[in-house]
Amino acid sequence: MGLLRVLLASSVMGCAFSETVETDPVEWNKPFSRLTIDSDAGDLTNTGGDTEILSGEITSTYVRASPEVTWRLGGPEDDELEVTVSCGLSDSECEVDMTLTVPSEIGVLLDTKLGDVSLMGIVGNVTLTTKEGNISALDIVGEVGATTRSGDVSVEGLSGARTIIDVEEGSVAIEQLGLFNVVHGASQLGDVQITVPEGLYNVVTSPAPGGVTVEGVDIDATASARIEATALDGSIVILGVAGGS
């Protein structure tokens, strides 16, 4: 089991409560099949690439207490890279932004309590979560799940069996290119737009104050592919477009 612990400089120069900003390179060269990042605060930006290692940089902004970033291999096969970011005294006094390039063929779970989450170019199942922040995903071949309490979610170029997006306050935009079993988009306060290949679908929508528009798809309650759209305080748009796989 590998373990790497990074304590980002604990000394604060000048005033005891001044803000410190540090940027450090990072690299993980042990093999892993899944990446999990659990962060107290900060933006998480990951890009899949033609590489077998993880590399990138970490920018930490903090007052009083320096954040702690811990890296370890876990899971049943000891091949799941688990990264935790702890702000210590107070989430509001710490942000750790992580910009990483990772192997493209892995599973990914990104979770930050405060910050934006972005993921691109992954062949594997992904889960993206933030309490306050926006979520974006591009060119994902695999199942996608995304949740935010406050923020917009935009996922494009998806080719997986399931896409499940839930937002409390914000908009949802889904572009599903490939065949699928379920595409689900829901917002309690915001608009929902779902774009899929032209075809036959079981479409289920909630009443939406902003109206419901369905174009370019044929609706059949017995169809195996299901589209679910909910907008409790917004509009719903479902579009079928030519050129899907």
C-alpha positions in Angstrom: 0.0 0.0 0.0 1.5 3.3 -1.0 1.1 6.5 1.1 2.1 10.0 0.3 1.4 12.8 2.8 1.9 16.4 1.7 1.8 19.1 4.3 1.7 22.5 2.5 4.0 24.9 4.3 2.7 25.6 7.8 4.5 28.9 8.4 2.7 32.2 7.6 4.9 35.1 6.7 4.3 38.6 8.1 1.0 39.1 9.9 -0.1 36.0 11.7 -3.4 36.0 9.8 -2.3 37.0 6.3 -3.3 35.0 3.3 -0.7 32.5 1.9 -0.8 31.2 -1.7 1.4 28.3 -2.8 1.6 26.3 -6.0 3.3 22.9 -5.9 3.9 20.3 -8.7 2.6 16.8 -8.0 3.2 13.4 -9.6 2.0 9.9 -8.8 3.7 7.2 -10.8 2.3 4.0 -9.2 -0.4 2.2 -11.3 -4.1 2.8 -10.4 -7.5 2.0 -11.9 -9.6 4.5 -10.1 -9.2 8.0 -8.7 -11.1 9.4 -5.8 -10.6 13.0 -4.6 -12.5 14.2 -1.5 -11.8 17.8 -0.8 -13.0 20.3 1.8 -12.7 23.2 -0.6 -11.3 24.1 -4.0 -11.7 23.6 -7.7 -11.0 20.1 -9.1 -10.0 20.0 -12.8 -9.0 16.6 -14.3 -8.1 15.8 -17.9 -7.6 12.2 -19.2 -4.6 11.8 -21.4 -2.3 9.3 -23.1 -0.3 8.7 -19.9 0.2 6.0 -17.2 0.9 8.5 -14.4 -0.9 11.4 -12.6 0.7 14.8 -12.9 -0.2 18.4 -12.5 -0.2 21.1 -9.8 -1.8 22.1 -6.6 -2.5 25.7 -5.7 -3.3 26.2 -2.0 -4.7 29.4 -0.5 -5.1 29.6 3.2 -5.1 31.7 6.4 -3.7 30.5 9.7 -3.6 26.7 9.2 -2.0 25.1 6.1 -4.1 22.4 4.4 -3.2 18.8 4.4 -3.3 16.7 1.2 -3.0 12.9 1.6 -2.4 10.4 -1.2 -2.8 6.6 -0.7 -3.5 3.4 -2.6 -6.5 1.5 -1.3 -9.4 -0.7 -2.4 -9.7 -4.5 -2.6 -6.9 -4.7 -5.2 -4.8 -1.9 -3.7 -5.1 0.0 -7.0 -7.5 2.8 -6.2 -5.8 6.2 -5.7 -7.5 8.0 -2.8 -6.7 11.7 -2.3 -8.1 13.7 0.6 -7.8 17.5 1.2 -8.4 18.7 4.7 -8.5 22.4 5.6 -8.2 21.8 9.3 -9.6 24.7 11.3 -12.2 26.1 8.9 -13.3 25.3 5.3 -13.8 29.1 4.7 -10.0 29.7 5.3 -8.7 27.2 2.9 -8.9 26.4 -0.8 -6.9 23.8 -2.6 -7.3 23.9 -6.4 -6.1 20.8 -8.2 -5.3 20.7 -11.9 -4.4 17.2 -12.9 -3.7 15.0 -16.0 -4.6 11.4 -15.4 -4.7 8.2 -17.4 -7.8 8.2 -19.6 -9.0 4.7 -18.9 -9.9 4.9 -15.2 -12.9 5.4 -13.0 -13.2 8.8 -11.4 -15.0 10.2 -8.3 -14.5 13.9 -7.6 -16.1 15.5 -4.6 -15.5 19.0 -3.2 -17.6 20.8 -0.6 -17.0 24.2 -2.1 -15.7 24.7 -5.7 -16.1 23.8 -9.3 -15.6 20.3 -10.7 -14.4 19.7 -14.3 -13.6 16.4 -16.1 -12.6 15.7 -19.7 -11.6 12.7 -21.8 -12.3 9.7 -19.5 -13.2 6.1 -20.5 -14.8 4.9 -17.4 -17.6 5.5 -14.9 -17.5 8.9 -13.2 -19.2 10.6 -10.3 -18.9 14.4 -9.8 -20.2 16.2 -6.7 -20.0 19.6 -5.1 -22.2 21.4 -2.6 -21.6 24.9 -4.0 -20.1 25.1 -7.5 -20.5 24.3 -11.1 -19.9 20.9 -12.7 -18.8 20.3 -16.3 -17.8 17.1 -18.1 -16.8 16.5 -21.7 -16.1 13.4 -23.8 -16.9 10.7 -21.2 -17.3 7.1 -22.3 -19.0 5.6 -19.3 -21.8 6.2 -16.8 -22.0 9.7 -15.5 -23.5 10.9 -12.2 -23.3 14.6 -11.1 -24.9 16.4 -8.1 -24.7 20.0 -6.9 -26.7 21.9 -4.4 -26.0 25.3 -5.9 -24.5 25.6 -9.4 -25.0 24.7 -13.1 -24.2 21.3 -14.6 -23.1 20.9 -18.2 -22.1 17.5 -19.6 -21.4 17.1 -23.2 -20.2 14.3 -25.6 -21.4 11.5 -23.4 -21.4 7.8 -24.5 -22.6 5.7 -21.6 -25.5 3.6 -20.5 -26.6 5.9 -17.7 -26.4 9.6 -17.1 -27.9 10.9 -13.8 -27.8 14.7 -13.1 -29.5 16.2 -10.0 -29.3 19.9 -9.1 -31.1 21.8 -6.3 -30.5 25.3 -7.6 -29.1 25.8 -11.1 -29.5 24.7 -14.7 -28.9 21.2 -16.3 -27.6 20.7 -19.8 -26.9 17.2 -21.1 -25.6 16.1 -24.5 -25.8 12.3 -24.9 -24.2 11.2 -28.1 -24.3 7.4 -27.8 -27.0 4.8 -27.1 -28.2 4.7 -23.5 -30.6 3.1 -21.0 -31.4 6.1 -18.9 -30.8 9.9 -19.1 -32.0 11.7 -16.1 -31.9 15.5 -15.6 -33.5 17.3 -12.6 -33.4 20.7 -11.1 -35.5 22.1 -8.3 -34.8 25.7 -9.4 -33.6 26.0 -13.0 -34.0 24.9 -16.6 -33.3 21.4 -17.9 -32.1 20.7 -21.5 -31.4 17.2 -22.7 -30.0 16.5 -26.2 -30.0 12.9 -27.5 -29.7 11.1 -30.9 -32.9 11.0 -32.9 -34.9 7.9 -32.0 -37.6 6.2 -30.0 -37.7 6.9 -26.3 -39.8 6.5 -23.2 -40.0 10.2 -22.2 -41.1 11.1 -18.7 -41.3 14.8 -17.7 -42.7 16.8 -14.8 -44.9 19.8 -15.2 -42.6 22.8 -15.7 -43.6 26.4 -15.1 -41.5 27.5 -18.0 -43.1 24.9 -20.4 -42.1 21.6 -21.8 -40.7 21.3 -25.4 -40.0 17.9 -27.0 -38.6 17.9 -30.6 -36.9 15.4 -32.8 -37.7 12.3 -30.7 -40.5 9.7 -31.0 -42.2 9.0 -27.7 -43.2 5.4 -26.8 -43.8 4.2 -23.3 -42.5 0.8 -24.1 -39.2 2.0 -25.5 -36.1 0.5 -23.7 -34.3 3.9 -23.6 -35.7 6.3 -21.0 -35.5 10.1 -20.7 -36.4 11.6 -17.4 -36.6 15.4 -17.0 -37.8 17.4 -14.0 -37.8 21.2 -13.6 -39.9 22.3 -10.6 -39.2 26.0 -11.3 -38.0 26.3 -14.8 -38.4 25.0 -18.4 -37.7 21.6 -20.0 -36.3 21.1 -23.5 -35.7 17.7 -25.0 -34.1 17.6 -28.4 -33.3 14.8 -30.8 -30.5 15.5 -33.2 -29.1 13.6 -36.2 -25.7 12.1 -36.1 -25.7 10.1 -32.8 -24.0 6.7 -32.6 
